[in-house]
Amino acid sequence: MMEENKSIFATFKLLHDKYALANDTASLQEEFNREGEKILKIIREWENKLCSQSEKGGYGVYTGGLSEKFQMLIRKSFPMIDYVGIIVRKSESFTLRKINIKV
């Protein structure tokens, strides 16, 4: 998977590392989401290939575990992959109103 898509994964790895080390991830979130969506599409495609072959072979019981192991291997290389797709909204400052209790 990574051999066939070297340039895409290399670009994402640089962005991923920059995102992981950033203090303010909100500034990188949009670019991280855009590039991460491409990576997730490739990962889903390869996961489907892997799991569909095991289901066809009569090993459907093991497909869930195989899928989970595949995802764990992805997270080893890209620990922040689960942050792809996060929407950051800038909100106004939050204030609490003071409640006056008369006794």
N, CA, C and O of each residue as an XYZ file, in Angstrom:
412
protein
N       0.835     -1.185      0.000
C       0.000      0.000      0.000
C       0.881      1.251      0.000
O       0.692      2.158     -0.810
N       1.834      1.282      0.911
C       2.682      2.469      1.015
C       3.702      2.518     -0.122
O       4.129      3.600     -0.522
N       4.089      1.372     -0.637
C       5.023      1.335     -1.757
C       4.390      1.890     -3.030
O       5.048      2.598     -3.793
N       3.129      1.575     -3.260
C       2.437      2.036     -4.462
C       2.076      3.512     -4.407
O       1.849      4.132     -5.446
N       2.022      4.076     -3.217
C       1.618      5.482     -3.039
C       2.676      6.250     -2.250
O       2.347      7.003     -1.333
N       3.931      6.061     -2.604
C       5.043      6.660     -1.851
C       4.943      8.167     -1.722
O       5.105      8.709     -0.628
N       4.681      8.845     -2.814
C       4.685     10.314     -2.772
C       3.565     10.860     -1.899
O       3.772     11.820     -1.157
N       2.388     10.262     -1.979
C       1.260     10.731     -1.165
C       1.540     10.493      0.313
O       1.301     11.369      1.143
N       2.049      9.302      0.641
C       2.340      8.986      2.036
C       3.516      9.812      2.567
O       3.517     10.182      3.741
N       4.503     10.106      1.740
C       5.633     10.930      2.173
C       5.176     12.353      2.487
O       5.591     12.938      3.488
N       4.324     12.902      1.632
C       3.779     14.238      1.867
C       2.961     14.271      3.149
O       3.082     15.194      3.954
N       2.124     13.250      3.328
C       1.286     13.204      4.527
C       2.129     12.991      5.776
O       1.811     13.544      6.829
N       3.186     12.208      5.686
C       4.044     11.962      6.852
C       4.659     13.265      7.356
O       4.712     13.503      8.562
N       5.121     14.107      6.436
C       5.678     15.402      6.835
C       4.624     16.274      7.516
O       4.881     16.883      8.554
N       3.445     16.322      6.919
C       2.353     17.108      7.492
C       1.915     16.515      8.837
O       1.651     17.249      9.789
N       1.841     15.199      8.903
C       1.434     14.509     10.131
C       2.393     14.831     11.280
O       1.962     15.133     12.393
N       3.684     14.765     11.001
C       4.673     15.058     12.036
C       4.608     16.520     12.475
O       4.745     16.829     13.658
N       4.402     17.398     11.525
C       4.256     18.822     11.835
C       3.016     19.057     12.697
O       3.049     19.844     13.642
N       1.930     18.372     12.364
C       0.672     18.473     13.114
C       0.840     17.918     14.532
O       0.343     18.502     15.495
N       1.536     16.799     14.652
C       1.718     16.168     15.958
C       2.556     17.033     16.896
O       2.344     17.012     18.109
N       3.509     17.795     16.348
C       4.388     18.617     17.168
C       3.882     20.034     17.383
O       4.443     20.775     18.190
N       2.827     20.421     16.671
C       2.338     21.801     16.735
C       1.634     22.080     18.059
O       0.922     21.232     18.598
N       1.851     23.280     18.562
C       1.134     23.724     19.753
C      -0.283     24.146     19.402
O      -1.222     23.913     20.164
N      -0.425     24.767     18.244
C      -1.731     25.226     17.776
C      -2.120     24.385     16.557
O      -1.785     24.732     15.425
N      -2.826     23.284     16.795
C      -3.197     22.391     15.699
C      -4.331     22.964     14.853
O      -4.552     22.508     13.731
N      -5.047     23.952     15.373
C      -6.170     24.529     14.634
C      -5.712     25.169     13.329
O      -6.444     25.159     12.340
N      -4.512     25.720     13.324
C      -4.021     26.373     12.115
C      -3.691     25.361     11.012
O      -3.746     25.698      9.830
N      -3.352     24.139     11.387
C      -3.014     23.099     10.409
C      -4.170     22.151     10.109
O      -4.069     21.309      9.216
N      -5.261     22.283     10.849
C      -6.341     21.304     10.766
C      -6.946     21.175      9.374
O      -7.208     20.061      8.921
N      -7.168     22.274      8.697
C      -7.797     22.227      7.374
C      -6.926     21.463      6.369
O      -7.420     20.608      5.633
N      -5.641     21.777      6.346
C      -4.724     21.084      5.438
C      -4.576     19.612      5.843
O      -4.507     18.733      4.984
N      -4.527     19.350      7.140
C      -4.424     17.983      7.658
C      -5.652     17.163      7.252
O      -5.528     15.996      6.882
N      -6.826     17.771      7.322
C      -8.056     17.085      6.907
C      -8.050     16.789      5.408
O      -8.420     15.693      4.986
N      -7.634     17.759      4.616
C      -7.629     17.599      3.156
C      -6.684     16.477      2.729
O      -7.064     15.596      1.960
N      -5.460     16.517      3.230
C      -4.479     15.493      2.871
C      -4.819     14.150      3.520
O      -4.615     13.093      2.924
N      -5.333     14.205      4.729
C      -5.691     12.988      5.451
C      -6.834     12.232      4.795
O      -6.891     11.005      4.871
N      -7.736     12.949      4.156
C      -8.854     12.293      3.465
C      -8.339     11.421      2.320
O      -8.867     10.336      2.077
N      -7.319     11.892      1.625
C      -6.715     11.088      0.555
C      -6.115      9.801      1.125
O      -6.276      8.720      0.558
N      -5.428      9.941      2.246
C      -4.796      8.787      2.890
C      -5.849      7.811      3.387
O      -5.702      6.602      3.210
N      -6.908      8.317      4.006
C      -7.969      7.439      4.505
C      -8.647      6.682      3.376
O      -9.033      5.526      3.551
N      -8.796      7.313      2.231
C      -9.390      6.639      1.078
C      -8.522      5.456      0.643
O      -9.036      4.375      0.357
N      -7.213      5.665      0.596
C      -6.286      4.600      0.225
C      -6.312      3.483      1.268
O      -6.327      2.302      0.918
N      -6.317      3.856      2.543
C      -6.336      2.864      3.625
C      -7.608      2.031      3.559
O      -7.545      0.808      3.687
N      -8.760      2.664      3.364
C     -10.029      1.922      3.270
C     -10.020      0.959      2.092
O     -10.481     -0.177      2.200
N      -9.490      1.426      0.967
C      -9.420      0.589     -0.226
C      -8.597     -0.672      0.043
O      -9.021     -1.771     -0.314
N      -7.436     -0.525      0.663
C      -6.575     -1.663      0.934
C      -7.148     -2.548      2.033
O      -6.984     -3.767      1.991
N      -7.805     -1.962      2.997
C      -8.445     -2.752      4.053
C      -9.574     -3.594      3.467
O      -9.744     -4.756      3.836
N     -10.341     -3.008      2.559
C     -11.411     -3.762      1.902
C     -10.851     -4.906      1.077
O     -11.422     -5.997      1.072
N      -9.744     -4.681      0.379
C      -9.115     -5.749     -0.392
C      -8.682     -6.886      0.529
O      -8.919     -8.059      0.238
N      -8.053     -6.531      1.625
C      -7.550     -7.517      2.564
C      -8.679     -8.323      3.199
O      -8.621     -9.552      3.246
N      -9.691     -7.635      3.679
C     -10.768     -8.311      4.401
C     -11.713     -9.067      3.470
O     -12.240    -10.114      3.847
N     -11.932     -8.555      2.269
C     -12.839     -9.263      1.366
C     -12.230    -10.581      0.919
O     -12.955    -11.552      0.700
N     -10.917    -10.631      0.781
C     -10.266    -11.876      0.394
C     -10.373    -12.916      1.505
O     -10.548    -14.102      1.226
N     -10.270    -12.491      2.744
C     -10.375    -13.460      3.841
C     -11.815    -13.950      4.001
O     -12.040    -15.102      4.372
N     -12.794    -13.074      3.720
C     -14.187    -13.497      3.791
C     -14.515    -14.504      2.695
O     -15.249    -15.465      2.923
N     -13.965    -14.277      1.503
C     -14.187    -15.204      0.397
C     -13.570    -16.568      0.678
O     -14.080    -17.593      0.225
N     -12.482    -16.576      1.419
C     -11.774    -17.814      1.709
C     -12.398    -18.615      2.832
O     -11.871    -19.665      3.198
N     -13.506    -18.149      3.389
C     -14.171    -18.877      4.465
C     -13.679    -18.520      5.851
O     -13.966    -19.235      6.812
N     -12.946    -17.430      5.971
C     -12.426    -17.013      7.267
C     -13.117    -15.746      7.754
O     -12.476    -14.869      8.333
N     -14.412    -15.650      7.522
C     -15.175    -14.465      7.901
C     -15.147    -14.175      9.382
O     -15.290    -13.023      9.791
N     -14.963    -15.210     10.200
C     -14.918    -15.037     11.650
C     -13.708    -14.191     12.055
O     -13.763    -13.456     13.041
N     -12.635    -14.294     11.306
C     -11.397    -13.614     11.657
C     -11.258    -12.231     11.019
O     -10.288    -11.521     11.286
N     -12.200    -11.853     10.198
C     -12.100    -10.594      9.461
C     -12.048     -9.382     10.385
O     -11.277     -8.455     10.136
N     -12.850     -9.372     11.442
C     -12.851     -8.243     12.385
C     -11.497     -8.056     13.047
O     -11.006     -6.933     13.168
N     -10.897     -9.155     13.473
C      -9.581     -9.087     14.101
C      -8.511     -8.649     13.120
O      -7.603     -7.895     13.469
N      -8.626     -9.128     11.891
C      -7.679     -8.758     10.852
C      -7.764     -7.263     10.552
O      -6.745     -6.588     10.405
N      -8.972     -6.765     10.466
C      -9.198     -5.342     10.219
C      -8.621     -4.504     11.365
O      -7.979     -3.480     11.133
N      -8.852     -4.943     12.583
C      -8.335     -4.216     13.745
C      -6.805     -4.210     13.757
O      -6.190     -3.194     14.079
N      -6.206     -5.317     13.416
C      -4.745     -5.392     13.374
C      -4.181     -4.482     12.283
O      -3.151     -3.836     12.474
N      -4.861     -4.439     11.146
C      -4.456     -3.551     10.054
C      -4.496     -2.094     10.518
O      -3.566     -1.332     10.253
N      -5.572     -1.705     11.211
C      -5.704     -0.333     11.714
C      -4.629     -0.019     12.751
O      -4.126      1.104     12.794
N      -4.272     -0.987     13.583
C      -3.224     -0.766     14.579
C      -1.867     -0.534     13.907
O      -1.066      0.271     14.383
N      -1.611     -1.236     12.808
C      -0.365     -1.021     12.073
C      -0.326      0.374     11.447
O       0.727      1.008     11.394
N      -1.473      0.842     10.976
C      -1.557      2.202     10.428
C      -1.282      3.213     11.537
O      -0.537      4.172     11.334
N      -1.886      3.000     12.715
C      -1.709      3.934     13.824
C      -0.278      3.932     14.358
O       0.156      4.912     14.964
N       0.453      2.850     14.139
C       1.860      2.818     14.535
C       2.661      3.832     13.726
O       3.516      4.531     14.269
N       2.379      3.911     12.423
C       3.075      4.855     11.561
C       2.511      6.265     11.669
O       3.249      7.248     11.595
N       1.191      6.355     11.844
C       0.504      7.652     11.893
C      -0.400      7.717     13.128
O      -1.608      7.511     13.010
N       0.161      8.000     14.307
C      -0.652      8.004     15.530
C      -1.780      9.044     15.544
O      -2.756      8.881     16.277
N      -1.660     10.098     14.751
C      -2.677     11.158     14.745
C      -3.710     10.963     13.637
O      -4.479     11.883     13.354
N      -3.748      9.801     13.009
C      -4.652      9.562     11.875
C      -6.123      9.704     12.293
O      -6.971     10.048     11.469
N      -6.424      9.442     13.560
C      -7.802      9.565     14.031
C      -8.272     11.011     14.128
O      -9.464     11.260     14.304
N      -7.358     11.964     14.015
C      -7.717     13.373     14.073
C      -8.075     13.954     12.702
O      -8.387     15.140     12.589
N      -8.029     13.129     11.683
C      -8.433     13.576     10.346
C      -9.942     13.753     10.345
O     -10.677     12.853     10.751
N     -10.399     14.894      9.897
C     -11.831     15.158      9.813
C     -12.381     15.990     10.957
O     -13.570     16.309     10.965
N     -11.562     16.342     11.904
C     -12.022     17.163     13.019
C     -12.305     18.570     12.511
O     -11.515     19.141     11.759
N     -13.422     19.112     12.922
C     -13.809     20.465     12.529
C     -13.548     21.393     13.710
O     -14.056     21.178     14.811
N     -12.758     22.414     13.467
C     -12.418     23.369     14.514
C     -13.240     24.626     14.295
O     -13.167     25.259     13.242
N     -14.011     24.972     15.289
C     -14.818     26.194     15.226
C     -14.290     27.182     16.247
O     -14.042     26.838     17.403
N     -14.128     28.385     15.807
C     -13.699     29.430     16.725
C     -14.951     30.084     17.284
O     -15.779     30.619     16.546
N     -15.067     30.031     18.583
C     -16.244     30.608     19.205
C     -15.862     31.859     19.988
O     -14.695     32.099     20.297
N     -16.858     32.619     20.288
C     -16.638     33.808     21.093
C     -16.330     33.371     22.514
O     -16.584     32.229     22.896
N     -15.791     34.276     23.276
C     -15.417     33.923     24.646
C     -16.653     33.508     25.441
O     -17.730     34.087     25.306
N     -16.467     32.518     26.248
C     -17.544     31.961     27.050
C     -17.595     32.683     28.388
O     -16.578     32.804     29.071
N     -18.777     33.161     28.764
C     -18.921     33.823     30.056
C     -20.149     33.272     30.765
O     -21.129     32.877     30.133
N     -20.074     33.254     32.053
C     -21.211     32.852     32.871
C     -21.826     34.100     33.477
O     -21.133     35.012     33.930
N     -23.134     34.108     33.468
C     -23.814     35.239     34.081
C     -23.886     35.023     35.585
O     -24.061     33.906     36.071
N     -23.749     36.100     36.285
C     -23.812     36.035     37.729
C     -25.271     35.964     38.171
O     -26.121     36.715     37.693
N     -25.529     35.069     39.068
C     -26.889     34.922     39.598
C     -26.933     35.596     40.957
O     -26.126     35.300     41.838
N     -27.884     36.506     41.118
C     -28.063     37.181     42.406
C     -29.197     36.505     43.165
O     -30.338     36.452     42.707
N     -28.859     36.011     44.294
C     -29.870     35.343     45.156
C     -30.173     36.275     46.315
O     -29.284     36.678     47.065
N     -31.439     36.603     46.442
C     -31.866     37.482     47.546
C     -32.337     36.611     48.697
O     -33.140     35.694     48.524
N     -31.834     36.913     49.834
C     -32.189     36.137     51.013
C     -33.086     36.951     51.913
O     -33.500     36.471     52.969
